[in-house]
Amino acid sequence: KKHHQITERAEKKMEQSDDWKEVHFEHIVPVGVIYNKLINLKNPTIENIKEVMSECEVVILSKEESTVLDGSPKKLYELDGKKVPGAGLRSKGSKIERLNAVGAVLSEKYINNSLDG
């Protein structure tokens, strides 16, 4: 938990049970997006490689958030007791776009967690 940010929904699931099956570790910026950014660097330097790699973080989501995030916009999924369309963001989107797509809020308790910490 000390290296990952955690959404409020995932935090609630983790507090209710020690069963990690209720949460999902998500590369919040898809690995393919990071890869493409690295490949498309015109003049790679240590600094701009580090900048791209800083986006390569894992956020702990609830299973529901993960399912909606990756799900088809043509299908409905359960989220907070309601049926909502999938976000269709399985392999695309920025951190903010992906979190907003499922109404995810990062828990204040873990907001400063990082791989550096």
DRENDO-1510 file (C-alpha; in Angstrom, 1 decimal, always signed):
<recs>
REC; n; res; u; v; w
REC; 1; LYS; +0.0; +0.0; +0.0 .
REC; 2; LYS; +2.9; +2.4; +0.6 .
REC; 3; HIS; +3.8; +2.7; -3.1 .
REC; 4; HIS; +0.3; +2.9; -4.7 .
REC; 5; GLN; -2.4; +5.4; -4.8 .
REC; 6; ILE; -5.8; +3.9; -4.0 .
REC; 7; THR; -9.2; +5.0; -5.0 .
REC; 8; GLU; -11.8; +5.6; -2.3 .
REC; 9; ARG; -13.9; +2.7; -3.5 .
REC; 10; ALA; -10.9; +0.3; -3.4 .
REC; 11; GLU; -10.0; +1.6; +0.0 .
REC; 12; LYS; -13.5; +0.8; +1.3 .
REC; 13; LYS; -13.3; -2.7; -0.2 .
REC; 14; MET; -9.9; -3.3; +1.4 .
REC; 15; GLU; -11.2; -2.1; +4.8 .
REC; 16; GLN; -14.2; -4.5; +4.6 .
REC; 17; SER; -12.1; -7.5; +3.8 .
REC; 18; ASP; -8.6; -8.8; +3.5 .
REC; 19; ASP; -9.6; -10.4; +0.3 .
REC; 20; TRP; -7.5; -8.7; -2.4 .
REC; 21; LYS; -9.9; -10.2; -5.1 .
REC; 22; GLU; -12.1; -7.2; -4.6 .
REC; 23; VAL; -9.4; -4.8; -6.0 .
REC; 24; HIS; -7.4; -4.5; -9.2 .
REC; 25; PHE; -3.9; -3.1; -9.6 .
REC; 26; GLU; -4.2; -0.9; -12.8 .
REC; 27; HIS; -1.5; +0.7; -14.8 .
REC; 28; ILE; -3.5; +4.0; -14.7 .
REC; 29; VAL; -1.7; +5.1; -17.9 .
REC; 30; PRO; -1.8; +2.0; -20.1 .
REC; 31; VAL; +1.6; +0.4; -20.8 .
REC; 32; GLY; +1.0; +0.8; -24.6 .
REC; 33; VAL; +0.5; +4.5; -24.2 .
REC; 34; ILE; +3.8; +4.8; -22.3 .
REC; 35; TYR; +5.6; +2.6; -24.9 .
REC; 36; ASN; +4.3; +4.9; -27.7 .
REC; 37; LYS; +5.4; +8.0; -25.9 .
REC; 38; LEU; +8.9; +6.6; -25.5 .
REC; 39; ILE; +9.2; +5.4; -29.1 .
REC; 40; ASN; +8.0; +8.8; -30.4 .
REC; 41; LEU; +10.6; +10.8; -28.5 .
REC; 42; LYS; +12.5; +12.8; -31.1 .
REC; 43; ASN; +15.7; +13.3; -29.2 .
REC; 44; PRO; +15.6; +11.0; -26.2 .
REC; 45; THR; +17.4; +12.2; -23.1 .
REC; 46; ILE; +17.5; +10.9; -19.6 .
REC; 47; GLU; +15.3; +13.8; -18.5 .
REC; 48; ASN; +12.5; +13.2; -21.0 .
REC; 49; ILE; +12.6; +9.5; -20.6 .
REC; 50; LYS; +12.2; +9.9; -16.8 .
REC; 51; GLU; +9.3; +12.3; -17.5 .
REC; 52; VAL; +7.5; +9.7; -19.6 .
REC; 53; MET; +8.3; +6.9; -17.1 .
REC; 54; SER; +6.9; +9.0; -14.2 .
REC; 55; GLU; +3.4; +8.3; -15.7 .
REC; 56; CYS; +4.0; +4.6; -15.4 .
REC; 57; GLU; +2.2; +4.1; -12.0 .
REC; 58; VAL; -0.2; +1.6; -10.7 .
REC; 59; VAL; -3.3; +2.7; -8.9 .
REC; 60; ILE; -5.4; +0.3; -6.9 .
REC; 61; LEU; -9.0; +0.4; -8.2 .
REC; 62; SER; -12.1; -1.5; -7.0 .
REC; 63; LYS; -13.0; -4.4; -9.3 .
REC; 64; GLU; -16.1; -2.5; -10.3 .
REC; 65; GLU; -14.1; +0.5; -11.3 .
REC; 66; SER; -11.7; -1.6; -13.3 .
REC; 67; THR; -14.6; -3.4; -15.1 .
REC; 68; VAL; -16.3; -0.1; -16.1 .
REC; 69; LEU; -13.0; +1.4; -17.1 .
REC; 70; ASP; -12.1; -1.4; -19.5 .
REC; 71; GLY; -15.7; -2.2; -20.5 .
REC; 72; SER; -17.5; -1.6; -23.8 .
REC; 73; PRO; -19.5; +1.6; -24.0 .
REC; 74; LYS; -22.3; -0.6; -25.6 .
REC; 75; LYS; -22.7; -2.6; -22.4 .
REC; 76; LEU; -23.9; -1.8; -18.9 .
REC; 77; TYR; -21.9; -2.6; -15.8 .
REC; 78; GLU; -22.5; -2.4; -12.1 .
REC; 79; LEU; -21.0; +0.6; -10.2 .
REC; 80; ASP; -22.2; +1.8; -6.8 .
REC; 81; GLY; -25.4; -0.2; -7.2 .
REC; 82; LYS; -26.2; +1.4; -10.6 .
REC; 83; LYS; -25.9; +0.2; -14.2 .
REC; 84; VAL; -23.5; +2.4; -16.1 .
REC; 85; PRO; -22.0; +2.1; -19.6 .
REC; 86; GLY; -18.4; +1.0; -20.0 .
REC; 87; ALA; -15.8; +3.7; -20.5 .
REC; 88; GLY; -14.0; +1.9; -23.3 .
REC; 89; LEU; -10.6; +3.0; -22.1 .
REC; 90; ARG; -8.8; -0.4; -21.9 .
REC; 91; SER; -5.7; +0.7; -23.8 .
REC; 92; LYS; -6.0; +4.5; -24.0 .
REC; 93; GLY; -6.4; +7.7; -22.0 .
REC; 94; SER; -4.5; +9.8; -19.5 .
REC; 95; LYS; -4.6; +9.2; -15.7 .
REC; 96; ILE; -7.1; +12.0; -15.3 .
REC; 97; GLU; -9.3; +10.8; -18.2 .
REC; 98; ARG; -9.3; +7.3; -16.9 .
REC; 99; LEU; -10.1; +8.2; -13.3 .
REC; 100; ASN; -12.8; +10.6; -14.3 .
REC; 101; ALA; -14.4; +8.1; -16.6 .
REC; 102; VAL; -15.3; +5.9; -13.6 .
REC; 103; GLY; -15.8; +8.8; -11.1 .
REC; 104; ALA; -12.8; +7.6; -9.2 .
REC; 105; VAL; -11.5; +9.7; -6.4 .
REC; 106; LEU; -8.0; +9.0; -5.0 .
REC; 107; SER; -8.0; +8.4; -1.2 .
REC; 108; GLU; -6.4; +11.3; +0.7 .
REC; 109; LYS; -4.8; +8.8; +2.9 .
REC; 110; TYR; -2.6; +7.5; +0.1 .
REC; 111; ILE; -2.5; +10.5; -2.2 .
REC; 112; ASN; +1.3; +11.1; -1.7 .
REC; 113; ASN; +2.3; +7.5; -2.2 .
REC; 114; SER; +4.7; +6.8; -5.1 .
REC; 115; LEU; +7.4; +4.4; -6.1 .
REC; 116; ASP; +10.0; +7.0; -5.0 .
REC; 117; GLY; +8.5; +6.9; -1.4 .
</recs>
